Amino acid sequence: MTQIDPTADLITLINVFTVDPAHQQELVDVLVSATEHHIRHREGFISANIHTSTDGTRVLNYAQWTDVAHFEAMLADPACRPHLAAAAALATYDPHLYTVTSTHHR
């Protein structure tokens, strides 16, 4: 389950894909398939959340991992590479790793 908590010892991948609106759903399908069939089964995986912009030009992947080493192991896994390449063929992307610093609630 996704934990947005500054005290949680996790890393967060936020990857913003810029996509032609005609390919937004195709990109979502690739990301969901990759996550369901390969990525979520990797050691260190916590959660993934796929968001779509209302204008169709962006897809955001908000994923959490126990640590950087497990995330990097997933990237290096030959079983994951075809899915990552399929996403890259549909959109440009800008991934970065984060830690939760602060949360605010009503």
Secondary structure, DSSP 8 states (H G I E B T S, - for coil): -----TTS--EEEEEEEEE-GGGHHHHHHHHHHHHHHTGGGSTTEEEEEEEE-TTSSEEEEEEEES-HHHHHHHHH-TTTHHHHHHHHHHEEEEEEEE--------
